[in-house]
Amino acid sequence: MSRKLVQFDRVQLQPGESRTVHLTVAARDLSSWSASGQTWVLGTGTRTVYAGDSATDLPLSATVTLR
């Protein structure tokens, strides 16, 4: 499984505090380079998006489907 960081925001919270954070993931971030077509190609299928306070602590996740 390959993962990459495509967006982040630094948020400071006090214990027990919560906040909604909106992040935008561009289509290019979900694309791969096609050597034969010499262009970026948006992948299809299921992807899992993770969130947490570091790359080694990602307790939140959601599954999205690209069509």
Steps between C-alpha positions, in 0.01 A plus 500: 500500500636838399418814698589864452431825679283720279364758746539607860406776742652579837225524764555565870234358733459503875415169673136416430470764226393407147501688173393431143783523248440510124775385263486496122662217306562590137441251220871517413580368849302186417652460155800314364725581206433308179831461316323380185248786500744759641228631730356464849222240527247506782471157657170330568392267775505512877742711703535536875559846646671514840519778760691532824762695689802343326594255226529226762172579680205501257194391699243651262425367152235514230458307176426687178424369153640671190304458178 
